[in-house]
Amino acid sequence: MAKNKVSGKSSVSIDKGYKVCEDCLFALVNGDYPSDDKRAEAVLAGEKRVLPARFLSDASEGDEGAFSWRACDCCKSTLGGTRHAFALVTHLSP
């Protein structure tokens, strides 16, 4: 994953190149978790795994993602489907 450091009043590390599935996309962007309990637990586990960092959409407007067999970088699902670009953002101590 490509890493960038952004500084100013607070510093952050941005790791680009993550790909997330549709379930994780809706949960991370809208807080809309899957109705299936096992899928919802997998998405929540993915979010907790990266704490204190946060996933942030890295897609440009109109980006619809692309089909892939690559595992989701959040929930780790290996089901084929659309993957969307995300970055992992971590606030760094001054």
N, C-alpha and C positions, 0 to 999 in steps of 0.2 A: 504494500500500500504506500502511496506517495504521502510524505509528511511535509507540512508547512507550519511554520511558527508565525503567528501574527502577534505583534506587540502594540502597546499603547498604554492606556490606564490599566488594563488587565491583559495578561498574555494567555493565548490559547494555542493548542496544538491541533491541527486539522489533518486527519489521515483520510485521504480520498481513496476511492477504488472499491468500496464495499457495495455489494448487491443484495437487495432484500426482496422477498416474495410479496405478493399482493396482500396477504394477511398482515404481514409486518408493516407494509406501507400504510394501510388504513389505521393500524393501531398507533404507529409512531407519529403520523401526521394529524390524525383526527381523534385519537383516543378511542377508536371504534374497534374493539377486540372481537375475535371470532366467537360465534355462539357455541361452537363445539368446545367443551371444557379442556380437552387435551391440547387442542391447537392454541387456545388462549393461554394455557400454562406454559407452552413452549415459547410463545412470543414474550410473555413476562419474564421467563427465565433468560431469554436472550438479552432483554433490556437490563436485567440485574447483573448479568455476566460482565457487561462493559462499564458498569458504574465505577467511578464517578463520571465517566465520559457519557456523552449522549449521541445518539444517531441524529443526523441532520440531513434533510434531502439535498442532494447535489445535482438534481435534475434541472434542466432549463425549462422554461414554460413551454408546454406542448409536448414535452418528452413523454412518450408512452411506454418506455421500457422496451425490453426485447426478450424473446423466448430463450430459455436456457435450461440446461440440466444441472448447472452449477448449484451447489448447496447454498441456501440462504445464509448470509453472514449473521443474521440475527437469531432466528429460531433453529437453524441448521437443517431444515427440511430438505430432502433430496428429491422431492417430487418435481417433475418438470413444470415450468410455467414462466410467467413474465417476471423478470428481475428488474428492479429499479435502482438507479444510482443514489448512493448515500455516502456521507462522510461521517467519521467519528470525531467529535469535538471534545477536547479535554481542556478545562481551565487549569492553568499552571500557577503555582504559587509565585508571588513576586520575589 
